[in-house]
Amino acid sequence: MSVIVKGKDISYSYDFGNSAYALRNVDLSIAKGEFVYILGCNGSGKSTLVRHLNALLKLQHGALSVAGFDVANENDMWQLRRICGMVFQNPDNQFVSSVVEEDIAFGLENYEVPRTEIPAKVNAALQVVDMAGYEKRATNSLSGGQKQRIALAGVFALDPEIIIFDEATAMLDPEGRREVLAMMRKLHDVGKTIIAITHYIEEAVHADRVILMHEGAAIASGKPQDILTDVQLLKQAEIMPPMPVRVYYDLLSLGIRLSSCPLTDEELAEKVCALRSKI
């Protein structure tokens, strides 16, 4: 697959010139169509990193290109923000209208999409996020998960190549989180490059790749099975391993060995049942 995001030696300080850096010499490479989770505890630099991709933060040091555009070139800022759609933690902060269809149409109008085409694009975006029929609803009447799906529809209507989820499930209840995670997988299945950041480690198990950050540095990158079962690496990042991994090592300490380390509850149940069948 071709590389759509390429960064080298990215550093950033919110107090430029200060020794306290939010990002320290980060290298980044993401392939077109990849589903990547950037994982880290609060303050690890993950939000700071992704906000460089659509020039919400100005590049201070290093090099970064997105879909062939140099993020340091201010003339490309508008195009970058169309290539990289972003869904934030609080959907209420993204809404510009109190009516669903008007909110989704706003971005299309800004990008000078012909008015005759806008209703069809709004309807298509709502279909993708399973919210068809909600066009006339007030945004403040929706549940948290529904609000995030409407925010996502507003992003998707612009047909970005990359969709960034910046802690998009942090304020949701379990059902809302499941809704948004399902939308991520659905968008990945239709070919979108998905970059999601979270401190909920369980969300990252189905990604193509996990990038682990700590104190502004990218300390590891690899498949979820390799990164999320490495308890020493996760300890270094100050992140607790997924529950099935913790159970695996608890059992191992008691002399009970499963066939391999599971990442999901389903895998754990399967391996425990397989072990019982041998007893």
C-alpha positions in Angstrom: 0.0 0.0 0.0 1.1 3.5 -0.7 2.1 5.8 2.2 -0.4 8.6 2.8 1.1 10.2 5.9 4.9 10.6 6.3 6.6 12.4 9.1 10.2 12.7 10.3 11.6 14.1 13.5 8.5 16.0 14.5 8.9 18.0 17.7 6.4 20.5 19.2 6.2 22.7 22.3 3.2 24.7 23.3 5.7 27.2 24.7 8.0 27.3 21.7 11.6 27.4 22.7 10.8 26.0 26.2 12.5 22.7 27.1 9.1 21.1 27.8 8.1 19.4 24.6 4.7 17.8 23.9 6.3 15.9 21.0 9.9 14.7 20.8 11.4 13.6 17.5 8.5 11.5 16.3 8.7 9.6 13.1 5.3 8.7 11.5 4.3 6.5 8.5 0.7 5.5 7.8 -0.4 3.6 4.6 -3.4 4.5 2.6 -6.4 2.5 3.8 -4.7 1.5 7.1 -6.6 1.5 10.4 -4.2 2.9 13.0 -4.7 3.4 16.7 -2.4 5.9 18.5 -2.5 4.8 22.1 -1.1 6.6 25.2 -2.0 7.9 28.6 -3.2 11.5 29.1 -0.4 13.9 28.2 1.5 11.4 26.0 1.2 13.7 22.9 -1.2 11.7 20.8 -3.7 14.6 20.3 -0.9 17.0 19.6 0.5 14.7 16.9 -2.8 14.2 15.0 -3.6 17.9 15.0 -0.5 18.4 12.9 -2.1 16.3 10.1 -4.7 18.9 9.1 -2.6 21.9 10.3 -4.6 22.6 13.4 -1.2 22.9 14.9 1.6 24.5 13.0 4.7 22.4 12.4 7.6 23.7 14.4 10.3 21.1 13.7 10.8 18.2 11.4 8.9 17.3 8.2 5.4 16.0 7.6 3.4 15.4 4.4 -0.2 14.2 4.0 -1.4 12.8 0.7 1.6 14.5 -0.9 0.9 17.9 0.6 3.5 19.6 2.9 1.7 20.6 6.1 4.2 23.5 6.5 2.9 25.1 3.3 0.1 27.5 4.5 -1.2 27.6 0.9 -2.3 23.9 1.3 -4.1 24.3 4.6 -7.6 24.3 3.1 -6.9 21.2 1.1 -5.3 19.4 4.0 -8.4 20.0 6.1 -10.6 18.5 3.4 -8.3 15.5 3.1 -8.2 14.9 6.9 -11.6 15.0 8.5 -11.6 15.0 12.3 -14.2 13.9 14.8 -13.5 15.4 18.3 -14.3 14.2 21.8 -17.3 16.5 22.3 -19.6 16.5 19.2 -21.5 19.5 20.6 -18.3 21.6 19.9 -18.5 20.6 16.2 -22.2 21.5 15.6 -22.8 24.8 13.9 -26.6 24.3 13.5 -29.3 23.0 15.8 -30.8 20.9 13.0 -29.1 17.8 11.7 -29.4 18.4 7.9 -28.3 22.0 8.2 -25.3 21.1 10.2 -24.1 18.5 7.7 -24.8 20.9 4.8 -22.7 23.6 6.4 -19.4 22.0 5.4 -20.6 21.3 1.9 -21.6 24.9 1.5 -18.2 26.1 2.7 -16.5 23.9 0.1 -18.8 25.4 -2.6 -20.6 22.2 -3.5 -23.5 23.2 -5.8 -26.7 23.7 -3.8 -28.6 21.2 -6.0 -26.2 18.4 -5.0 -26.2 19.1 -1.2 -29.4 17.3 -0.2 -28.3 14.1 -1.9 -24.9 14.3 -0.2 -26.4 14.9 3.2 -28.8 11.9 2.8 -25.9 9.7 1.6 -23.8 10.7 4.6 -26.7 9.9 7.0 -27.1 6.5 5.3 -23.5 5.6 5.9 -23.7 6.4 9.7 -27.1 4.6 10.0 -29.0 7.9 10.8 -31.3 8.2 7.8 -34.5 9.8 8.8 -33.0 12.1 11.3 -32.6 15.1 8.9 -35.1 17.3 10.7 -34.1 16.3 14.2 -32.6 18.8 16.7 -29.1 17.9 17.5 -29.7 18.5 21.2 -32.4 15.8 21.2 -29.9 13.1 20.3 -28.0 10.6 22.5 -24.3 10.9 22.9 -23.6 8.1 20.4 -26.1 9.6 17.9 -24.4 13.0 18.2 -21.1 11.5 17.4 -22.5 9.7 14.3 -24.0 13.0 13.1 -20.6 14.7 13.6 -19.1 11.9 11.6 -21.7 12.3 8.9 -20.7 16.0 8.6 -17.1 14.9 8.1 -17.9 12.0 5.8 -20.1 14.2 3.5 -16.9 16.0 2.4 -15.4 12.6 1.4 -12.0 12.9 3.1 -9.3 10.4 2.4 -8.4 10.2 6.1 -10.7 10.4 9.1 -9.2 11.1 12.5 -11.1 10.2 15.7 -9.6 12.3 18.5 -10.8 10.6 21.7 -14.2 10.4 20.0 -15.5 7.8 22.5 -14.2 9.4 25.7 -17.5 11.1 26.7 -19.8 8.2 25.6 -21.6 5.5 27.6 -20.8 1.8 26.6 -23.5 1.7 24.0 -22.4 5.0 22.4 -18.9 3.7 22.3 -20.0 0.5 20.5 -21.9 2.6 18.0 -18.9 4.8 17.1 -16.4 1.9 17.0 -18.8 0.1 14.6 -18.8 3.2 12.4 -15.0 3.3 12.4 -14.8 -0.3 11.2 -17.5 0.3 8.6 -15.6 3.3 7.2 -12.4 1.3 7.1 -14.1 -1.4 5.2 -15.1 1.0 2.4 -11.4 2.1 2.1 -11.0 5.1 4.3 -7.7 5.6 6.2 -8.7 5.7 9.9 -6.5 7.2 12.6 -8.0 6.9 16.1 -6.5 8.1 19.3 -7.6 6.8 22.7 -6.5 5.8 26.2 -9.0 2.9 26.2 -6.7 0.1 25.3 -9.5 -2.3 24.6 -10.6 -0.2 21.6 -7.3 -0.8 19.8 -7.4 -4.6 19.6 -9.0 -4.6 16.1 -6.7 -2.1 14.5 -4.3 -2.9 11.7 -1.5 -1.3 13.8 -1.0 0.4 17.1 1.4 3.3 17.7 2.3 3.6 21.4 3.2 7.0 22.8 4.7 8.1 26.1 5.9 11.5 27.2 5.8 12.9 23.6 7.7 10.1 22.0 6.5 7.2 19.8 8.0 4.3 21.7 6.6 1.4 19.7 4.6 0.5 16.6 3.3 -2.9 15.5 0.4 -5.2 15.3 -2.1 -5.2 18.3 -1.1 -8.8 19.2 2.5 -7.8 19.6 2.1 -4.4 21.3 -0.9 -5.0 23.6 0.4 -8.3 25.0 3.8 -6.8 25.9 3.2 -6.0 29.6 6.6 -4.5 30.1 6.2 -2.2 27.2 2.7 -1.1 28.4 4.1 -0.6 31.9 6.7 1.8 30.4 3.8 3.7 28.7 1.9 3.7 32.0 -1.0 1.8 30.4 -2.7 -1.2 32.0 -2.9 -4.2 29.6 -6.3 -5.4 28.3 -8.2 -7.6 30.8 -7.7 -10.8 28.8 -4.0 -10.2 28.9 -4.0 -9.6 32.6 -6.0 -12.9 33.1 -3.5 -14.8 30.9 -0.5 -13.7 33.1 -2.5 -14.2 36.3 -3.2 -17.8 35.2 0.4 -18.2 34.1 1.6 -17.2 37.6 -0.5 -20.0 39.0 1.1 -22.5 36.6 -1.9 -22.6 34.2 -0.8 -22.0 30.6 -3.3 -21.1 27.9 -2.3 -21.9 24.3 -1.5 -18.2 23.6 -2.2 -14.8 25.0 -5.8 -13.6 24.1 -6.7 -10.0 23.3 -10.5 -10.1 23.5 -13.0 -11.5 25.9 -14.1 -13.9 23.2 -10.6 -15.2 22.7 -10.1 -15.6 26.4 -13.3 -17.6 26.8 -12.4 -19.8 23.8 -8.9 -20.6 25.2 -10.2 -21.3 28.7 -12.9 -23.7 27.3 -10.2 -25.4 25.2 -8.1 -25.8 28.3 -11.0 -27.3 30.3 -11.7 -29.8 27.6 -8.2 -31.2 28.1 -8.5 -31.7 31.8 
